[in-house]
């Protein structure tokens, strides 16, 4: 059976255009601000040129919830999380800005970032429940 | 529109002020090149010294920088040290978007600091900081050092290398590994001001009037764009894909344009060979095309060279223009220019000039200090070092066009230049629209002001007529309608530069790529402002006309809208464009057609009625040379 939707990252294809970050903040917040996005491009622009999109991996067991007695299912579909939760992701894929933390909610099933990734550095993948 | 934010910095007094640019001005000029020209006009309305401390350098991101768009480009403008006239250069990368995120729409820098400084823009906070320890460092070292000092790898930096510090007249401004505000010597202006860098960190947001509507419109336009063959090819090969066409059609400048095809040696410079060095493609902010390679040379004499690009313009300027068919050396020479902060196009053109003088015996070893033969990689590289450091013969060439005063009249003839800017890596004797565009470009010889390009790809005349609203010959060798083409593209490109839109994401790549209609839709969704298609075209016309007024006020006119002697007097001797030259009479006809369409008189001076229509009459009121219809 088809598993949960997630965003698959192929860093080698990323050209670093920042469009994914921009549309994320527009879709969720109505503003363009790449600091307020649930996906981030980490760049080494003056050295190796590596660009790495970092985004929530939609872990089945959410380690980010381990220290929080919260309802994981509810948080899975929330974009803005509370301050302090950004440190709990082992993949450093929760980003904070001031007192907000941004988490990829997959735009309710139609991730906007995928639609503006011309290189295929990010696309949709379905994991399998085990 | 909401007022824009203008930040004025006086490097002499250290005074920094922030003020508005009215919504009315924005409606007329948008941003980027448009805003720069409006603000620069009073300072360039009479001849002057580009190194005068009071002469400003202006940096403005295009209006749509920082939001999902079609590139994210900005313009840097000042009086040109290279030409003495209009200096203006367009630059991609990430800086324009970062400036917008800092809340700044225009940075106006005047004065001269006594010691090296850099400007640190951190959102609302702006300070002038000491850059003494950065002086003498190249453009990449400088960026790394500044990031280390500020402990922030996200800051974006526009800086100069040693060439700018040494006021080499064709020094550029650089950001990132590759992006350059290349032509017209803007780096020398920064160097003269002792301004090593402008450093920006912007963390603010940009509000959109209709966010979801904007996403819908953008995704529609984006999807259309990605269907275009040319955009796909650029994303695979980058601009070097043009090398094949130029070489095979006889458009390539070879050995200072003594030839226009490089034959099999040209094949060695073709884009396909870059794959060997490429580690992937990279983009400017907000660009879906990703047209440049991230490369590294792993072995051979140039092992260890790494960077981004190189562009067709640089491979041509460091390759075929110099009779150099060694791709790796052309890449290395390009990177050397980049690190020093030299414009690769002008550097190649001046070296080509010197090589032809050497070939003809006008200069010799006693002038140069060593043989300067076509294709001599070592000599090319040595001369680049000398130019940037102003050493030996390089110190003479660092003066650019003004060096011809030193070499004498005979030498001057072989310096192929237009309005004091040397011609580029392409030869325009065959494509007549390109030739006119080079002759009329407001910043001097420049392929980017118009670059019509639509008649060289075999579009039928019916398609050209639809695009240009008038008859245009489909043969690139023909003159008919080429005035119309150049007029049309100049306005579109000026509009794109005001919006921050890249050439490759508009009509340059396809007649079906986004243009005024799509820009209008995006502007409405983003800012809630209705710009009709006519109004957008008028903005392009306004920018072209204000630039024309600057030229007129600096004493230029129809006589300067011309081409080097070789284009008229030396038909191409061999190759696919054999026999092609520019016919003076037919050239004059398309020039007059071009003036007429712009609303300029037969001398190329904007008519009063044109100035009134474009709302320029008031600022031109002291313009003694405008025609009274």
HADDOCK unambig.tbl for C-alpha pairs under 7 A between the chains (distance, minus, plus):
assign (segid A and resid 15 and name CA) (segid B and resid 281 and name CA) 5.79 0.50 0.50
assign (segid A and resid 15 and name CA) (segid B and resid 282 and name CA) 4.07 0.50 0.50
assign (segid A and resid 15 and name CA) (segid B and resid 283 and name CA) 5.26 0.50 0.50
assign (segid A and resid 15 and name CA) (segid B and resid 290 and name CA) 6.31 0.50 0.50
assign (segid A and resid 16 and name CA) (segid B and resid 282 and name CA) 6.28 0.50 0.50
assign (segid A and resid 16 and name CA) (segid B and resid 283 and name CA) 5.92 0.50 0.50
assign (segid A and resid 17 and name CA) (segid B and resid 283 and name CA) 5.22 0.50 0.50
assign (segid A and resid 17 and name CA) (segid B and resid 284 and name CA) 5.72 0.50 0.50
assign (segid A and resid 17 and name CA) (segid B and resid 285 and name CA) 4.46 0.50 0.50
assign (segid A and resid 17 and name CA) (segid B and resid 286 and name CA) 5.15 0.50 0.50
assign (segid A and resid 17 and name CA) (segid B and resid 287 and name CA) 5.74 0.50 0.50
assign (segid A and resid 18 and name CA) (segid B and resid 285 and name CA) 5.84 0.50 0.50
assign (segid A and resid 18 and name CA) (segid B and resid 286 and name CA) 6.11 0.50 0.50
assign (segid A and resid 19 and name CA) (segid B and resid 68 and name CA) 6.05 0.50 0.50
assign (segid A and resid 19 and name CA) (segid B and resid 286 and name CA) 5.40 0.50 0.50
assign (segid A and resid 22 and name CA) (segid B and resid 67 and name CA) 6.87 0.50 0.50
assign (segid A and resid 22 and name CA) (segid B and resid 68 and name CA) 6.51 0.50 0.50
assign (segid A and resid 26 and name CA) (segid B and resid 211 and name CA) 5.94 0.50 0.50
assign (segid A and resid 27 and name CA) (segid B and resid 211 and name CA) 6.99 0.50 0.50
assign (segid A and resid 27 and name CA) (segid B and resid 212 and name CA) 6.52 0.50 0.50
assign (segid A and resid 30 and name CA) (segid B and resid 207 and name CA) 6.73 0.50 0.50
assign (segid A and resid 30 and name CA) (segid B and resid 208 and name CA) 6.57 0.50 0.50
assign (segid A and resid 30 and name CA) (segid B and resid 211 and name CA) 5.13 0.50 0.50
assign (segid A and resid 31 and name CA) (segid B and resid 205 and name CA) 5.95 0.50 0.50
assign (segid A and resid 31 and name CA) (segid B and resid 206 and name CA) 5.49 0.50 0.50
assign (segid A and resid 31 and name CA) (segid B and resid 207 and name CA) 4.51 0.50 0.50
assign (segid A and resid 31 and name CA) (segid B and resid 208 and name CA) 5.93 0.50 0.50
assign (segid A and resid 32 and name CA) (segid B and resid 67 and name CA) 6.17 0.50 0.50
assign (segid A and resid 32 and name CA) (segid B and resid 205 and name CA) 5.30 0.50 0.50
assign (segid A and resid 32 and name CA) (segid B and resid 206 and name CA) 4.98 0.50 0.50
assign (segid A and resid 32 and name CA) (segid B and resid 207 and name CA) 6.37 0.50 0.50
assign (segid A and resid 33 and name CA) (segid B and resid 204 and name CA) 6.55 0.50 0.50
assign (segid A and resid 33 and name CA) (segid B and resid 205 and name CA) 4.52 0.50 0.50
assign (segid A and resid 33 and name CA) (segid B and resid 206 and name CA) 6.62 0.50 0.50
assign (segid A and resid 35 and name CA) (segid B and resid 203 and name CA) 6.80 0.50 0.50
assign (segid A and resid 45 and name CA) (segid B and resid 176 and name CA) 6.89 0.50 0.50
assign (segid A and resid 46 and name CA) (segid B and resid 176 and name CA) 6.40 0.50 0.50
assign (segid A and resid 46 and name CA) (segid B and resid 177 and name CA) 5.93 0.50 0.50
assign (segid A and resid 49 and name CA) (segid B and resid 294 and name CA) 6.79 0.50 0.50
assign (segid A and resid 118 and name CA) (segid B and resid 288 and name CA) 5.68 0.50 0.50
